[in-house]
């Protein structure tokens, strides 16, 4: 082949590649999108995903179907997404566990949180609330600490080992110098039911999942793990104002796709996510649940995740927790 023919062939190939890329960006999405939630239905993460998926689906012009894949501190869902086709038709809610804690908790993971999952954008963060079964004789932090010291090794529930709720309790125990025993569940819903039923005396719960039980008196709120009181939960004092300085813990989450998803597809998803979170109806729904919206760009998600990874990595190393 002559040099001239070679360059003509190369030019045609480049034009074809560019045309395909342009067509892909213009045509996306043209079928149903699968949104993986790595927790059972009914928990706070599931609620937020369904609220956002409904609005994003309308914006994108395609249905977004929620697919719950709970288990192993989000690792089952993360493994599925990390090894899915990188075409924008598989999304996932990734959280503190997926992106910040699991790399320190597990000696072996079937995915690399930094290399196999690409950020679309942060969504919300849930302030965590320390709640007790009403039979526990504590109405504030001082009374709870007295009870916990009297009941050395007291059991606490969480949605699963390595979950933000679990790690918040570990941090709480470290700062308050308590000995506590972890009882992990497969999701927030079953954990809450056992705390309500009295099988386990307390736990940290996110505002979304805990709201129905706190508002009806089935659980008593001791304090909230945020720097300031949360709107719609104003009557719950912060743990900081009750004498636990600097204590802050959130169950935060964002949207990710398999690494290698085209940048223009990620940009379109981010645009739809930001538009959905700006809707009055979505804002109102999230506010009722006590959630803090933290939308932003993929780059901002990376920055936030890096900071959280450093924080929770230190907590995990200090506690010596290891999961298999």
Buried (B, 14 or more C-beta within 10 A) or exposed (E): EEEEEEEEEEEEEEEEEEEEEEEBBEEBBEEEBBBBBBBBBBBBBBBBBBBBBBBBBBBBEBBBEBBBBBBBBBBBBBBBBBEBEBBBBBBBBBBBBBBBBBBBBBEEBBBEBBEBBBBBBBBBBBBBBBBBBEEBEBEEBEBBBEBBEEBEEBBBBBBBBBBBBBBBBBBBBEBBEBEBEBBBBBBBBBBBBBBBEEEBBBBBBBBBBBBEBBEEEBBBBBBBBBEEBBEBBEEBBBBBBBEBEEBBBBBBBBBBBBBEBBEBBBBBBBBBBBBBBEBEEBEEBBBEBBBBBBBBBBEBBBBBBEEBBEBBBEBBEEBEBEBE
